[in-house]
Amino acid sequence: MSLNVPEHEIACDGVRCALKATPCRLLQLLLENAEQIVSRRTIYKTIWGYDFDPGTKIIEVQVHYLRGVLAGLKSAFEIRTHRGKGISLQSSVR
């Protein structure tokens, strides 16, 4: 999987897909921290520039979108939610 951040584009096995700007930044953050849990606080601060707001579902909306993109591309990666801890990008090939 490769991510072209300036072009907001992801590619898997030669298949390309355009991404919206915010999910692209989120995927970049997850790729930079692949196989590690990224806290919601870190995601909020990095992507939106403000502190964690437990009352919003904005991260879940972006993750849902990205999961659909990754599934559509048959990517070898998946986004996992770690309840109470954060989000991670993991290899789905074990």
trRosetta pair geometry for C-beta under 8 A, 3 or more apart (Angstrom, degrees):
i j d omega theta_ij theta_ji phi_ij phi_ji
1 10 6.7 -12 -169 -172 97 100
1 11 7.2 159 -154 83 50 50
1 12 5.0 -15 -101 -94 77 88
1 31 8.0 -135 105 -109 116 121
1 73 7.8 93 -113 121 102 140
1 75 5.4 37 -82 -142 129 110
1 76 6.9 -147 -28 42 107 84
1 77 5.8 -60 -2 5 154 125
2 10 7.2 162 85 -156 48 53
2 11 4.9 -8 58 58 94 98
2 12 7.9 178 21 -73 64 45
3 9 7.6 161 -157 88 48 49
3 10 5.4 -17 -105 -105 72 76
3 11 7.9 -169 -76 22 31 70
3 24 7.2 152 -169 -158 113 82
3 27 6.0 -178 -114 119 146 117
3 28 6.0 -168 126 -86 150 74
3 31 6.0 -145 9 -24 143 164
4 7 4.2 0 123 45 120 109
4 8 7.4 -39 95 25 80 15
4 9 4.4 0 56 61 111 94
4 10 7.6 -158 23 -74 72 30
4 11 7.4 45 -10 -8 103 105
5 8 7.1 22 -168 -76 33 45
5 24 6.1 137 -133 157 64 113
5 25 7.5 75 -144 -89 107 56
5 28 5.4 43 -95 -85 120 138
8 18 6.1 42 111 -165 94 74
8 19 4.7 -133 172 68 83 80
8 20 6.9 -56 -174 160 135 6
8 21 5.8 -68 -101 -87 135 53
8 24 4.5 -98 -133 -63 77 159
9 16 5.7 -2 -178 -169 114 108
9 17 6.9 157 -155 78 67 39
9 18 5.7 -39 -100 -104 78 51
9 19 6.5 -176 -89 10 23 88
10 16 7.1 156 84 -152 43 58
10 17 5.3 -18 63 61 90 91
10 19 5.8 68 -12 -37 101 121
10 24 7.7 -157 -44 -115 96 83
10 27 6.9 -50 -81 137 128 164
10 69 6.6 88 50 154 146 127
10 73 6.8 -95 115 -50 114 166
11 14 6.8 -6 -179 -128 109 9
11 15 6.6 161 -154 78 66 40
11 16 4.6 -26 -96 -95 90 73
11 17 7.5 166 -84 17 44 67
11 73 8.0 179 -164 -150 23 140
12 15 5.6 -22 67 58 72 93
12 70 7.9 100 -43 -141 151 59
12 73 4.1 106 34 158 133 119
12 74 6.6 -176 119 71 139 65
12 75 4.8 -117 -100 -93 155 76
12 76 7.7 168 -149 2 120 75
13 73 7.8 157 33 172 92 89
13 74 7.4 -26 25 80 135 105
15 73 5.6 178 94 -139 120 86
15 74 8.0 66 43 37 147 94
17 69 5.7 169 118 -158 150 102
17 72 6.9 103 -92 95 155 121
17 73 5.9 -109 -9 -69 135 118
19 23 5.3 -125 -176 88 110 105
19 24 4.2 135 104 -69 129 94
19 27 7.0 -80 -147 14 166 141
19 69 6.7 31 -99 -126 95 165
20 23 5.2 74 62 22 89 104
20 24 6.7 -155 87 -14 40 94
20 65 7.3 -30 28 157 121 152
21 24 5.7 -64 -151 34 26 115
21 25 6.6 23 157 -17 65 104
22 25 5.8 -53 -149 34 34 108
22 26 6.4 32 153 -17 65 105
22 47 6.5 74 -157 -176 84 116
22 62 6.0 -100 126 -112 107 127
23 26 5.4 -53 -145 38 37 114
23 27 6.1 38 156 -20 69 103
23 62 5.1 -177 -92 -160 80 91
23 65 5.2 -100 -89 98 146 126
23 66 5.2 180 -163 -65 114 96
23 69 7.5 124 148 -1 144 147
24 27 5.8 -53 -146 37 29 109
24 28 6.4 35 151 -22 62 105
25 28 5.5 -50 -149 33 33 117
25 29 6.6 36 152 -20 64 102
25 46 7.7 -175 155 133 108 94
25 47 5.4 137 113 -124 121 88
26 29 5.7 -52 -152 34 33 112
26 30 6.4 29 152 -15 65 106
26 43 6.8 34 -128 -151 94 106
26 47 5.7 14 -77 -97 80 142
26 59 7.9 153 -128 -139 139 74
26 62 5.2 115 -10 149 166 136
26 63 7.6 -117 151 -72 147 63
26 66 6.7 -117 94 -50 121 146
27 30 5.6 -55 -146 40 35 111
27 31 6.1 37 154 -21 67 105
27 66 5.8 172 -72 -130 104 134
27 89 7.6 88 -149 -84 64 142
28 31 5.7 -54 -145 36 29 111
28 32 6.3 30 155 -20 63 106
29 32 5.8 -55 -148 35 29 112
29 33 6.6 -6 159 13 63 110
29 38 6.3 105 142 -147 106 167
29 42 7.8 165 -179 133 132 101
29 43 6.7 137 115 -114 156 72
29 46 5.6 115 -107 117 140 149
29 47 6.8 -83 -20 -60 150 98
30 33 6.2 -77 -146 58 29 89
30 34 6.9 70 149 -83 65 59
30 38 6.3 -117 -99 5 65 142
30 79 6.7 -36 -153 -111 162 100
30 87 6.7 -62 -101 119 116 106
30 88 7.0 137 -149 -164 99 30
30 89 3.8 106 157 -29 111 121
31 34 5.6 3 -153 -55 38 102
31 89 6.2 -25 -74 61 46 164
33 36 4.5 -90 171 64 89 114
33 38 5.1 110 85 -68 152 108
33 88 7.6 -105 118 -130 98 73
33 89 7.5 117 84 28 70 101
34 77 7.8 -75 -135 -128 112 131
34 88 7.9 91 -157 -176 35 83
34 89 5.1 -62 -119 84 69 107
34 90 7.7 141 -172 -90 75 31
35 88 6.8 29 -156 -179 12 120
35 89 7.3 -51 -35 84 40 67
35 90 6.1 88 -102 -112 57 66
35 91 7.3 -5 -79 -4 100 88
36 88 6.1 -165 90 -125 26 109
37 82 5.1 -46 -122 31 128 151
37 85 5.1 -22 175 141 150 116
37 86 4.5 123 170 65 92 111
37 87 7.1 135 -153 63 67 22
37 88 4.8 -63 -92 -60 53 112
38 42 5.3 -114 -178 82 84 129
38 43 5.8 99 131 -58 112 93
38 86 5.0 -153 86 158 40 137
38 87 5.6 -30 60 66 91 77
38 88 6.6 145 6 -88 76 57
39 42 4.6 98 60 5 84 101
39 43 7.0 -147 98 -4 46 85
39 85 6.9 -95 -103 169 72 51
39 86 4.2 -106 -102 -75 30 132
40 43 5.4 -53 -147 37 36 114
40 44 6.2 37 155 -19 68 104
40 52 5.5 83 115 -124 97 117
40 59 6.0 -106 -133 -24 95 167
40 86 5.6 -156 -30 -111 62 76
40 87 7.4 90 -77 -9 68 95
41 44 6.0 -54 -148 36 28 110
41 45 6.3 22 156 -15 63 111
41 51 6.9 -16 -145 -158 86 67
41 52 4.3 -58 -99 -46 70 124
42 45 5.9 -59 -143 41 29 108
42 46 5.9 19 162 -13 66 115
42 86 7.3 12 37 -126 108 143
43 46 6.1 -63 -139 43 23 104
43 47 5.7 -4 174 4 65 119
43 59 5.7 68 118 -111 147 125
43 86 7.2 156 -19 -151 117 104
43 87 6.7 46 -60 30 146 120
44 47 6.7 -66 -127 49 17 92
44 48 5.4 -43 -164 45 59 112
44 50 6.1 -66 160 81 102 62
44 51 6.4 38 115 164 133 18
44 52 4.9 164 23 -87 154 53
44 53 6.9 152 -129 9 148 76
44 59 7.4 -72 -65 -59 80 116
45 48 7.6 -40 -77 59 8 71
45 49 6.8 38 -164 -125 42 19
45 50 7.0 -127 -102 73 51 16
45 51 6.7 19 -77 -96 90 41
45 52 7.8 -39 -37 -44 86 71
48 58 7.4 47 -57 118 148 152
50 53 7.5 22 112 -31 114 107
53 56 4.7 42 101 8 114 112
53 58 8.0 50 65 15 114 118
56 59 7.8 101 109 1 93 78
57 60 4.5 -48 -175 43 85 121
57 61 5.9 95 123 -30 87 93
58 61 5.7 -51 -149 31 33 114
58 62 6.6 27 156 -13 65 105
59 62 5.9 -60 -151 40 33 107
59 63 6.0 32 153 -19 69 109
59 87 7.0 -153 171 -31 123 140
60 63 5.6 -54 -141 39 30 111
60 64 6.2 37 156 -24 64 104
61 64 5.8 -52 -150 32 27 113
61 65 6.7 28 151 -17 61 105
62 65 5.7 -53 -153 35 34 114
62 66 6.4 29 152 -14 67 108
63 66 5.7 -57 -145 41 33 109
63 67 6.2 38 155 -24 67 104
63 79 5.5 -155 -155 127 95 148
63 81 7.1 79 163 -70 162 104
63 87 6.2 -134 -98 -126 134 144
64 67 5.8 -51 -146 32 28 113
64 68 6.7 30 153 -18 60 105
65 68 5.9 -60 -160 34 30 112
65 69 6.6 27 149 -17 65 106
66 69 5.4 -52 -147 36 38 113
66 70 6.2 35 156 -17 69 105
66 79 5.9 65 103 -21 118 150
67 70 5.8 -55 -144 40 30 109
67 71 6.2 30 156 -18 65 108
67 78 7.3 39 -128 -155 86 76
67 79 5.5 -106 -78 42 87 113
68 71 5.8 -55 -144 38 28 110
68 72 6.2 29 156 -21 63 109
69 72 5.7 -58 -148 36 28 112
69 73 6.4 15 157 -8 64 110
70 73 6.0 -64 -146 45 29 103
70 75 4.2 -70 -161 33 82 134
70 77 6.1 -94 -149 84 133 82
70 78 6.4 155 126 -106 147 50
70 79 7.0 154 9 -10 155 93
71 74 7.4 26 -178 -77 35 39
71 75 7.5 -64 -59 26 22 90
75 78 7.5 157 93 -64 103 55
75 92 7.6 102 108 15 73 125
76 91 6.0 -7 142 -151 94 80
76 92 5.8 -154 -178 45 46 88
76 93 5.0 -20 -162 -17 107 114
77 89 5.6 9 -179 -180 124 95
77 90 6.8 153 -154 80 72 34
77 91 6.0 -54 -99 -103 67 42
77 92 6.2 159 -129 -9 11 92
78 89 7.6 167 83 -152 30 56
78 90 5.9 -26 64 65 78 85
78 92 4.4 79 -12 -68 111 113
79 87 6.2 -4 -175 -175 100 107
79 88 7.3 164 -154 84 56 39
79 89 5.8 -31 -98 -98 68 66
79 90 7.8 137 -110 19 19 77
80 87 7.1 158 82 -158 48 57
80 88 5.1 -14 59 61 96 89
80 89 7.9 166 17 -94 77 17
80 90 5.3 14 -4 7 122 124
81 87 5.9 -28 -105 -104 58 75
82 85 3.9 -40 114 62 113 117
82 86 5.7 8 56 57 106 52
82 87 7.0 -169 18 -83 83 23
82 88 6.4 45 -20 -4 118 106
91 94 7.3 143 107 -68 97 58
